[in-house]
């Protein structure tokens, strides 16, 4: 059987085997939904609703402001650094409506990390929340030329009784840096004119999500409107989403999983999106019940916390028809508990920043647990031997490789890494995922390990080399090695083994090191476990044997589940 057909044994019976990718743009999707459903809810945020007409009008207003006031030209990069909020959706689509390329950023990033993203992408215009002002203002003028600053409370009802984080309640701050422009004023100014007619097409670059690679330096993944639409179109068909679907967006929209599944796909379908900036199980439960949410994607830690609410059974959550996610396998016990409480299977998928989210998904009628699922429409996925590169058969473990319409064009301004990311098989270009796995006799794929040295902390990927490079700036650290360790809530978390400089021995503690690191890197990258050692194992050539240290750490938890 040809490789691309081996997974068809349990293909969803109601679906065609192929699916054409639209030759349009994400912005066109919003335009169509606004014309089809002008009065239907598009975004619901802490007691206030934007209709599709409202959303389209505000996107046009901000796009006009970006072009006319901020000087954004077609192909320019605009960094968007916002929590899940109406401003994220508006800013994202406004940048694309201005024919620019969106560079999404994690709001937890610090100044040095943001500077790398902006310098590498060439973005000089940013849109961010006022909670990030302190991280952006130190950037030099040549890096940050202009920024639009959003206040989340502008779009929230202060009388809303659903729990909200402080950032949603925070009033507007005064902007003292002349480069910083107020969101409200930008929308008002842009609303008096119209943006230039769009010129982007399906093959125009639309998105540069950054991901870590073999060097540990984050790299931009080049995605066109077409690669993004290949995913969203497949998601809508696979899951049966319609304009009557209601999505709860708790996965961060800056990440391709939340961005595609909880924003771009719903907008393409004309569905409603309920936005939650930060995870709060009480808020999530009440939002599901109040707005009759039908679809929710959440990582393992969210599901565990959600099911742990002692009052859960008192709420009417019967509107939910699908709960799924990816990034880390759902433990069997948690999936079983979810089935018992809500009667729903946790539908897992698999994807990467390089594929704009899922390339594999479990069929709703026959999901398997702790499984990546079946290759989606048009995806050819295979398993190769790590040494010979030969293609392997069912049950044989090797590196998973992928070819498909959602695979990225390459890494931004990085031809060497791009060349290294692909392998040619039978005249077709396959992406090397760096993940080890296998497929079973039914064609379902399972991810069991990784080739890359990556730590997956509650769905957020941490690159040890990047963390080490920051830690080495501390004068008290002589040597260090970052590895992953087991964590009850996050699945995996960051551990560092440190050889202290003798001059600092006794003065370097886990507490003061954590405080030091908190000022220099995002919270999810900070080592949660710090161990001081006398030396690190090395090869004859002097390289630290990180794999040996990782294997020792893994052995400590062997046999535990």
Secondary structure, DSSP 8 states (H G I E B T S, - for coil): --GGGTTGGG--TTS-S-----SS-HHHHHHHHHHH-TTSEEEEETTEEEEHHHHHHHHHHHHHHHHHTS---TT-EEEEE--SSHHHHHHHHHHHHTT-EEEE--TT--HHHHHHHHHHHT--EEEEEGGGHHHHTTS-TTT--EEEEE-GGGGS-TT--S---HHHH-------STTEEEHHHHHHHHTTS--------TTSEEEEEEE--TTSS-EEEEEEHHHHHHHHHHHHHHHT--TT-EEEE-S-TTSHHHHIIIIIHHHHHT-EEEE-SS--HHHHHHHHHHHT--EEE--HHHHHHHHT-TTGGGS--TT--EEEE-SS---HHHHHHHHHHHS--EEEEEEEGGGTEEEEE--TTS--TT--BEE-TT-EEEEE-TTT--B--TT--EEEEEESTT----BTT-HHHHHHTEEEETTEEEEEEEEEEEE-TTS-EEEEEESS-EEEETTEEEEHHHHHHHHTTSTTEEEEEEEEEEETTTEEEEEEEEEE-GGGTTT--HHHHHHHHHTTS-GGGS-SEEEE-S---B-TTS-B-HHHHHHHHHHHTTT--
